[in-house]
Amino acid sequence: MSFSASELNYLILRYLEESGLNHTAFLFARETQLDQHDMAREVPSGALVHVVQKGLAFVEFESKANLEDGEENDVPRIGLLDAASIDPTKPGVRHRQATNDGAGTSGQTQRDRDREARTDRVGGGGGGPGMAEGRTNGGGPVQGGTPRRDRSAHPAGLSPTNSTSSQASGMGGGGQRAPIGPPHPERTPGGSSTNNTPNGQYNNKKHAAMNGLNRMASEEGRLTPLWRSNCEIDKDKVRAMKVHSSEVFVCSWNPHRDCFGTGSSDSTARIWDVSGSETPQVTSEIIANRSVILMHSEELVSQEKDVTTIDWDATGNWLATGCYDGQVRLWTADGDLVGTLGAHAGPIFALRFNQRGNYFLTAGVDKSTIVWNMAENRKEQVFTFHESSALDCDWLTDDMFVSCSTDKKLIIAKVGERRPLRTLKGHTHEVNAVRFDKHSQRIASCSDDKTLKVWSLDTERPVMDVTAHTKEIYTIRWAPVGHVIASAGFDKKIRLWDVAQGKEIKCLDRHSDPIYTVAFSPDSRYLASGSFDSCVYIWDMRTDDVVLSYTGPPETRGVFEVAWNRSGEKLGASCSDGTVNVLDVRQLQVTPSVPHKFKR
């Protein structure tokens, strides 16, 4: 028997696709150059798992063949990792015993420990029949007679298979999608991502989370947050809408209306009218029923149509959505599709309107950043300055912007210019986020190299460069008052920095899992944070204490994004189980007109 590397890679590619890991599959195909080979063959679903199972059975048979008569009946079944690490020709090595290092009892096999570990790794989200592209109200049938989405169906992009192949290929119980690897984006020694490619493609960032790598939806598999207090928000102040059928990656408030938008891996975005949500009469069901569905696919739920980023323009009249298919779609605030713009050759990771509203900017996996002309509904200019995937971007002025990439660089560019205005180097790993502060005229960036850097527009060297965390930094946010920035990531801590003095002024430590989102209230007095421990905390910047908290039910698993409305009286949160939450936080008495001043 013989096989080529391309044949093996093709089976791995099929395995990734069948497991619902299309993000990883896309990049795997490019890195292994499978797209340059004619490998399109008819292979049955679960082919790789089937071949591995056969090989495992052979190893087990070979191992038992070397034992004494009758002894083979006492040998436990050999696990996959056992088969890869033992020598079956040696009778004395039949399976690995647990050591006395705390990993398990002396009689516990590695296979048993692996099974226990997997109970903490099952994640995913429901899926179901999709809807035709366009607009429909959330409370009734889709236009054209298509029924409402059935959340009890199979996860997006996965069809039913026999129980053996579905479990072995990453499907957990109850139709949930199980991850390949740890529940959160873990790194190998030296700081490199375990699923990184040579080009730093598709960093673990939010898109590891996008694949549903989260904790099991059960009390046994869900870690209890490290902290509980009487600050838990009253249930009657929470509106929880579980209408999306899969992960909700992003949420963004309209700057002028009492509504916000969300984007999900179920190939839809939604506009939620939450006016009156602070009153008992407006229930979660009412809000769900009057939500407007912005459909991005005419097919069943498509994993190529994940809505990965959204943004409102400054007037609140327009909503733009960026999608995994590389398309940008423009919608009115009422949910009418205005246009579809395509130029990216892969997923879009970030989308930003400028303040004037005449341009918006996108960054994508195809290494490009694109400025779009809003009035003419067309691309204004394509910038191809990065050497690898562009992960984030932000406007500096109405025609100048900064972008960051897995190529470890920040690029400052301007509409009409054919060359970068400035290239900022210094990070030693992919740069996850970039944010500009109009008050201090400074750019902040964070990276998998664990550093936070602050840059001036006048120099190519950072004016502040600190190793801010012990693990990768995922998100950063400037305080509305300026000069203070919050950073958070996989070390489960939030740190606040005084940029003028170049020093840390606060460390907030309560979350028990990686933190994916932080957001300041409009007056900078409070900071909200969301984590994969299912908790949303609101911190008082005067006392550094949690003054309000929300803990989702076991199935929530992770909070991808939190966002304040313009008055600071409501907080939105989007979650990995498809739930969208709106918290009534009027008790905090946020006063946007009286900004909080940080002590230095």
C-alpha positions in Angstrom: 0.0 0.0 0.0 1.3 3.5 -0.8 -0.1 7.0 -0.7 1.1 10.5 -1.5 1.1 13.5 0.8 -1.5 15.2 -1.4 -3.9 12.2 -0.9 -3.5 12.4 2.8 -3.9 16.1 2.8 -7.1 15.7 0.8 -8.6 13.4 3.4 -7.6 15.8 6.1 -9.3 18.6 4.2 -12.5 16.6 3.8 -12.4 15.9 7.6 -12.1 19.6 8.4 -15.0 20.5 6.1 -17.2 17.7 7.5 -16.4 18.9 11.0 -17.7 22.3 10.1 -14.2 23.9 10.3 -14.4 25.7 7.0 -12.2 28.6 8.1 -9.3 26.2 8.8 -10.1 24.1 5.8 -9.9 27.1 3.5 -6.4 28.0 4.7 -5.2 24.4 4.9 -6.1 23.9 1.2 -4.1 27.0 0.3 -1.1 26.2 2.5 -0.9 22.6 1.2 -1.5 23.8 -2.4 -4.4 21.4 -2.8 -6.1 24.0 -4.9 -3.4 23.4 -7.5 -4.0 19.6 -7.7 -6.9 17.8 -9.3 -8.0 15.9 -6.1 -11.8 16.2 -6.6 -12.6 12.5 -6.1 -15.7 10.8 -4.8 -14.9 9.7 -1.3 -17.5 8.8 1.3 -18.2 11.0 4.3 -15.9 10.3 7.2 -13.3 8.6 5.0 -10.3 9.7 7.1 -12.0 8.5 10.3 -12.8 5.2 8.7 -9.2 4.7 7.6 -7.9 5.6 11.1 -10.4 3.2 12.7 -9.2 0.4 10.5 -5.6 1.2 11.4 -6.4 1.3 15.1 -8.1 -2.1 14.9 -5.1 -3.5 13.2 -2.7 -2.1 15.9 -4.9 -3.5 18.6 -5.0 -6.9 16.9 -1.3 -6.9 16.5 -0.7 -6.0 20.1 -3.0 -8.8 21.4 -1.3 -11.3 19.1 1.9 -11.0 21.1 0.2 -11.9 24.4 -0.2 -15.2 26.2 -3.5 -17.2 25.7 -6.3 -15.7 27.7 -4.3 -12.6 28.6 -5.7 -10.5 25.7 -9.2 -10.6 27.4 -7.8 -8.4 30.2 -6.3 -5.7 28.0 -8.3 -2.4 27.7 -9.1 -1.1 24.3 -6.2 0.9 22.8 -6.8 4.6 22.3 -5.6 6.5 19.2 -2.8 8.3 21.1 -1.8 5.0 22.6 -1.5 3.4 19.2 0.7 6.2 18.0 3.1 5.9 20.9 3.5 2.2 21.7 5.5 -0.5 20.1 2.9 -3.3 19.5 5.7 -5.8 18.9 6.7 -5.6 22.6 4.4 -7.7 24.8 5.2 -5.6 27.9 3.9 -2.4 26.4 0.2 -2.7 25.9 -1.1 0.7 27.1 0.1 3.8 28.9 -0.6 4.0 32.5 -1.3 7.3 34.2 1.6 8.7 36.1 1.5 10.0 39.7 1.8 13.6 38.5 -1.9 14.3 39.2 -3.2 13.5 35.8 -5.1 10.4 37.0 -5.0 7.2 39.0 -2.4 4.6 38.4 -4.9 2.3 36.6 -6.4 5.0 34.4 -5.5 4.8 30.7 -4.7 7.7 28.5 -7.8 6.9 26.6 -9.9 7.5 29.7 -8.1 10.8 30.4 -8.7 11.9 26.9 -12.4 11.1 27.2 -12.6 13.2 30.4 -10.7 16.0 28.7 -13.1 16.0 25.8 -16.1 16.6 28.1 -14.6 20.1 28.6 -14.1 20.7 24.9 -17.4 20.1 23.3 -18.8 23.3 21.7 -20.6 24.6 18.7 -24.0 25.9 17.9 -27.2 24.7 16.5 -28.2 25.2 12.9 -31.0 24.5 10.6 -32.7 25.4 7.4 -31.7 28.7 5.9 -33.6 31.5 4.4 -33.7 33.3 1.2 -31.4 36.4 0.9 -33.2 39.6 1.7 -35.2 41.1 4.5 -37.9 39.5 6.7 -39.5 40.2 10.0 -38.3 38.0 12.9 -41.8 37.3 14.1 -43.4 35.6 11.2 -42.7 33.4 8.2 -40.0 34.4 5.7 -41.3 36.1 2.6 -42.1 33.6 -0.1 -43.4 31.0 2.3 -40.1 29.7 3.7 -40.7 28.6 7.3 -38.9 30.1 10.2 -35.5 28.7 11.0 -35.6 25.4 12.9 -33.0 25.6 15.7 -33.3 21.9 16.5 -31.7 20.9 13.2 -28.1 20.0 12.5 -25.3 22.5 12.9 -24.6 24.7 10.0 -23.1 22.9 7.0 -23.2 19.5 8.7 -25.5 16.7 7.5 -26.6 13.7 9.6 -24.2 10.8 9.5 -24.0 7.5 11.3 -23.2 7.7 15.0 -19.7 6.3 14.7 -18.5 8.7 12.0 -20.2 11.7 13.5 -18.7 11.2 17.0 -15.2 10.4 15.7 -15.2 13.3 13.3 -15.8 15.9 16.0 -19.6 15.9 16.5 -20.6 15.8 20.1 -23.9 14.7 21.6 -27.1 16.6 20.7 -25.9 17.7 17.3 -23.2 20.0 18.8 -20.0 20.6 16.9 -16.9 19.4 18.8 -13.6 21.2 18.3 -10.4 19.7 17.2 -8.0 20.9 19.9 -8.3 22.9 23.1 -11.5 24.8 24.0 -9.7 28.1 23.6 -6.9 29.3 21.3 -3.9 27.8 23.0 -0.4 28.3 21.9 2.7 26.2 21.5 5.9 27.1 23.4 7.5 30.2 21.8 4.2 31.9 21.2 3.1 30.4 17.9 -0.4 29.4 17.3 -1.2 25.7 17.2 -3.2 26.2 14.1 -1.0 28.9 12.6 0.3 28.6 9.0 3.7 29.8 7.8 2.1 33.1 6.7 0.3 33.5 10.0 -3.0 32.9 8.2 -6.2 33.2 10.0 -4.9 33.7 13.5 -6.6 32.0 16.4 -8.1 35.4 17.3 -11.9 35.6 17.2 -12.1 33.0 14.5 -10.9 30.2 16.7 -13.9 31.2 18.7 -16.0 31.5 15.6 -15.5 27.8 15.1 -17.3 27.2 18.4 -14.2 26.1 20.4 -15.9 26.4 23.8 -16.9 24.6 26.9 -19.5 21.8 27.0 -23.1 23.0 27.5 -23.6 21.1 30.8 -23.1 21.8 34.5 -20.4 19.1 34.6 -18.3 20.5 31.8 -18.8 24.2 32.6 -16.3 25.9 35.0 -17.9 28.0 37.7 -16.7 31.6 37.5 -14.2 32.4 40.2 -16.4 35.1 41.7 -20.0 35.5 42.7 -21.6 38.3 44.6 -24.9 40.1 45.1 -24.1 42.3 42.1 -25.8 39.8 39.8 -28.3 41.8 37.7 -32.0 41.1 38.3 -33.5 38.7 35.8 -36.3 41.2 35.0 -33.7 43.6 33.7 -32.4 41.1 31.2 -33.8 40.5 27.8 -32.4 37.3 26.2 -33.3 36.5 22.6 -32.2 33.1 21.2 -33.2 33.4 17.6 -29.9 33.2 15.8 -29.2 29.5 15.2 -25.5 29.7 15.7 -22.7 31.8 17.2 -23.3 35.6 17.2 -19.9 37.1 16.6 -20.7 40.8 16.7 -23.1 43.4 17.9 -23.2 47.1 17.2 -25.6 49.9 18.4 -27.2 52.4 16.1 -25.8 55.8 17.1 -29.2 57.5 17.0 -32.0 54.9 17.4 -32.8 52.5 20.2 -31.8 49.5 18.1 -28.6 47.5 17.3 -27.4 45.0 14.8 -25.9 41.5 15.2 -24.0 39.2 12.8 -23.9 35.4 13.1 -22.5 32.3 11.6 -26.0 31.2 10.7 -25.5 33.4 7.5 -27.8 36.2 8.8 -27.6 39.5 10.5 -30.4 41.0 12.4 -31.6 44.5 13.4 -33.2 44.5 16.9 -35.6 47.2 17.9 -35.2 47.3 21.7 -37.2 50.4 22.4 -39.1 49.9 25.7 -37.0 46.9 26.7 -36.6 48.5 30.1 -40.3 48.1 30.8 -42.1 44.9 31.8 -44.4 45.1 28.9 -41.7 44.6 26.3 -40.5 41.0 26.7 -37.8 39.0 25.1 -40.3 37.4 22.9 -41.7 40.7 21.7 -38.2 41.9 20.8 -37.4 38.7 19.0 -40.6 38.8 17.0 -40.1 42.4 15.8 -36.4 41.9 14.9 -35.6 42.2 11.2 -33.6 39.4 9.5 -30.9 40.4 7.0 -30.3 37.2 5.0 -27.0 36.6 3.2 -27.8 33.3 1.5 -30.6 31.9 -0.6 -29.5 28.4 0.4 -29.6 26.4 3.6 -27.4 27.8 6.3 -24.1 28.4 4.5 -20.8 28.3 6.2 -19.4 30.5 3.4 -21.9 33.3 4.5 -20.8 33.8 8.1 -21.5 37.5 9.0 -18.1 38.3 10.6 -18.3 42.1 11.0 -20.8 44.9 11.0 -20.8 48.7 11.4 -23.3 51.6 11.3 -22.5 54.9 9.7 -22.5 58.1 11.8 -26.0 59.0 10.8 -27.5 55.7 11.8 -29.2 55.4 8.4 -26.9 52.7 7.0 -25.7 49.3 8.2 -22.8 47.5 6.4 -22.1 43.8 6.9 -19.0 42.0 6.0 -19.2 38.3 5.3 -17.0 35.2 5.0 -17.8 35.0 1.3 -15.9 38.3 0.7 -19.0 40.3 0.0 -20.1 43.6 1.7 -23.8 44.3 1.9 -25.4 47.6 2.6 -28.7 47.9 4.4 -31.0 50.7 5.5 -31.8 51.0 9.2 -35.1 49.4 8.4 -33.4 46.3 7.0 -33.8 46.9 3.2 -30.9 45.6 1.1 -29.4 48.5 -0.9 -26.5 46.8 -2.6 -23.9 44.0 -2.6 -20.3 44.8 -3.2 -17.6 42.2 -4.0 -13.9 42.6 -4.3 -12.3 40.6 -1.5 -11.1 37.1 -2.5 -11.9 35.6 1.0 -13.4 36.4 4.4 -13.7 40.0 5.6 -12.4 40.5 9.1 -13.1 44.1 9.8 -15.3 46.9 8.5 -15.3 50.6 9.5 -17.2 53.7 8.4 -15.4 57.0 8.5 -16.9 59.9 10.5 -18.1 61.7 7.4 -19.8 58.7 6.1 -18.6 59.0 2.5 -16.3 56.0 2.7 -16.1 52.7 4.6 -13.1 50.5 4.9 -12.7 46.7 4.9 -9.8 44.3 5.7 -9.7 40.7 4.7 -7.9 37.4 4.5 -6.7 38.1 0.9 -4.1 40.6 2.4 -6.0 43.6 1.1 -7.7 46.6 2.6 -10.4 48.3 0.4 -11.9 51.7 0.6 -15.5 51.9 -0.7 -17.3 54.9 -2.1 -20.7 55.1 -0.2 -22.4 57.5 -2.5 -21.5 55.6 -5.7 -21.8 52.2 -4.3 -18.4 51.0 -5.6 -14.8 50.4 -4.5 -12.8 53.6 -4.4 -9.3 52.0 -4.0 -7.7 48.7 -3.2 -4.6 48.6 -1.0 -2.3 45.6 -1.2 0.4 46.6 1.1 0.3 43.7 3.5 2.1 40.4 3.0 -0.5 38.3 4.8 -4.1 38.5 6.1 -5.3 41.9 7.2 -7.0 41.5 10.5 -8.2 44.9 11.6 -8.4 48.5 10.6 -9.4 52.0 11.8 -9.7 55.5 10.4 -7.3 58.2 11.4 -9.1 60.9 9.3 -11.8 60.8 6.8 -9.4 59.7 4.1 -6.4 58.2 6.0 -6.4 54.9 7.9 -4.3 52.3 9.6 -4.5 48.5 9.2 -2.8 45.5 10.9 -2.0 42.1 9.8 -0.6 38.6 10.5 2.6 39.9 8.8 3.3 41.7 12.1 3.1 45.2 10.6 0.8 48.2 10.8 0.3 50.2 7.6 -0.8 53.8 7.4 -2.4 54.6 4.0 -4.4 57.4 2.4 -7.0 57.4 -0.3 -5.4 58.5 -3.6 -1.9 57.5 -2.5 -0.3 54.5 -4.2 2.3 53.8 -1.5 2.0 53.5 2.3 2.5 56.7 4.2 4.2 54.8 6.9 5.0 51.2 7.8 5.1 50.5 11.6 7.3 47.6 12.6 8.1 46.2 16.0 5.6 43.4 16.8 7.1 39.9 16.6 3.9 38.1 16.0 0.6 38.7 14.3 -1.2 41.9 15.2 -4.7 41.2 16.4 -6.3 44.7 16.8 -5.5 48.3 16.1 -7.4 51.4 17.5 -6.9 55.1 17.0 -7.6 57.7 19.7 -8.6 61.1 18.3 -7.8 62.9 21.6 -4.2 61.9 22.0 -3.7 61.3 18.2 -2.2 57.9 19.1 -2.6 54.5 17.5 -2.7 51.4 19.8 -2.0 47.9 18.6 -2.0 44.5 20.4 -0.5 41.2 19.3 0.1 37.5 20.0 3.6 38.6 21.1 1.8 39.7 24.3 2.8 43.3 23.8 0.8 46.5 23.7 2.3 49.2 21.6 1.2 52.9 21.1 2.4 54.8 18.1 2.6 58.5 17.2 1.6 59.6 13.7 4.9 61.4 13.4 7.3 58.5 13.9 7.8 54.9 13.0 8.9 53.9 16.5 6.4 53.2 19.3 6.1 55.8 22.0 4.9 53.2 24.4 6.0 49.5 24.2 5.1 47.1 27.1 4.8 43.4 27.6 1.3 43.9 28.8 0.0 40.3 29.4 1.4 36.8 30.0 -0.6 35.4 27.1 -1.8 36.7 23.7 -3.7 40.0 23.7 -6.9 39.8 21.8 -8.7 43.1 22.3 -8.0 46.8 23.1 -10.3 49.8 23.6 -9.6 53.5 24.2 -11.6 55.2 26.9 -13.9 57.9 25.4 -12.0 60.6 27.4 -8.8 59.5 25.7 -5.3 58.8 26.9 -6.3 55.6 28.7 -6.5 52.2 27.0 -7.8 48.8 28.2 -6.3 45.6 27.0 -7.5 42.0 27.5 -6.8 38.5 26.2 -6.1 34.9 27.0 -4.5 35.4 30.4 -8.1 36.3 31.7 -7.0 39.7 32.9 -7.9 43.3 31.9 -5.2 45.9 32.2 -5.6 49.7 32.0 -2.8 51.9 30.8 -2.0 55.6 31.2 -0.5 56.3 27.8 0.8 59.8 28.8 2.9 58.2 31.6 3.4 54.9 29.8 2.4 52.8 32.8 -0.2 50.4 34.0 -2.8 52.0 36.3 -5.2 49.1 36.9 -5.4 45.3 36.7 -8.9 43.8 36.8 -8.9 40.0 37.6 -12.1 38.2 38.0 -12.8 36.2 34.8 -12.0 32.5 34.8 -11.6 32.1 31.0 -10.1 34.1 28.1 -11.6 37.6 27.5 -12.8 38.4 24.0 -14.4 41.8 24.5 -14.2 45.0 26.6 -16.1 48.3 26.2 -16.1 51.6 28.1 -19.4 53.3 29.0 -19.9 56.7 27.2 -18.7 58.6 30.3 -15.6 56.3 30.8 -16.8 55.6 34.3 -17.5 51.9 33.7 -15.9 49.1 31.7 -17.9 46.1 30.5 -16.1 42.8 29.7 -17.2 39.5 28.3 -15.5 36.1 28.5 -15.8 32.5 27.7 -16.7 31.9 31.4 -20.2 33.0 30.3 -20.0 36.1 32.4 -20.4 39.8 31.6 -18.9 42.0 34.3 -19.3 45.8 34.6 -16.4 47.4 36.5 -16.5 50.8 38.3 -13.3 52.6 37.3 -13.3 54.6 40.5 -13.2 51.5 42.8 -12.0 48.8 40.4 -14.9 46.6 41.7 -17.5 44.7 39.8 -20.7 46.6 40.4 -22.9 44.6 38.1 -22.6 41.1 36.6 -24.6 38.8 34.4 -24.0 35.1 34.2 -25.5 33.3 31.3 -27.1 29.8 31.5 -24.8 26.8 31.0 -25.4 26.7 27.3 -24.2 30.3 26.8 -20.6 29.1 27.0 -19.0 32.3 25.7 -19.5 36.1 25.2 -18.0 37.3 21.9 -18.9 41.0 22.2 -20.4 43.6 24.5 -21.5 47.1 23.5 -23.1 50.1 25.2 -25.8 52.2 23.6 -25.3 55.9 23.2 -26.9 56.9 26.5 -25.1 54.2 28.5 -28.4 52.9 29.9 -28.3 49.6 28.0 -25.6 47.0 27.3 -25.8 44.5 24.5 -24.0 41.1 24.5 -23.7 38.5 21.8 -22.9 34.9 22.7 -21.6 31.7 21.2 -24.9 29.8 21.6 -26.8 32.2 19.4 -28.2 34.3 22.2 -28.4 38.1 22.1 -28.8 39.8 25.5 -29.8 43.3 26.4 -29.2 44.4 29.9 -31.0 47.4 31.5 -28.2 49.1 33.5 -29.9 52.4 34.3 -29.1 51.8 38.0 -25.5 52.7 37.2 -26.5 56.3 36.4 -24.2 56.7 33.5 -23.8 60.4 32.6 -22.3 60.9 29.1 -22.1 64.6 29.6 -19.9 64.2 32.7 -16.9 62.2 31.6 -15.0 60.2 34.3 -11.4 61.3 34.9 -8.8 58.6 35.7 -6.5 59.1 38.6 -2.8 59.3 37.5 
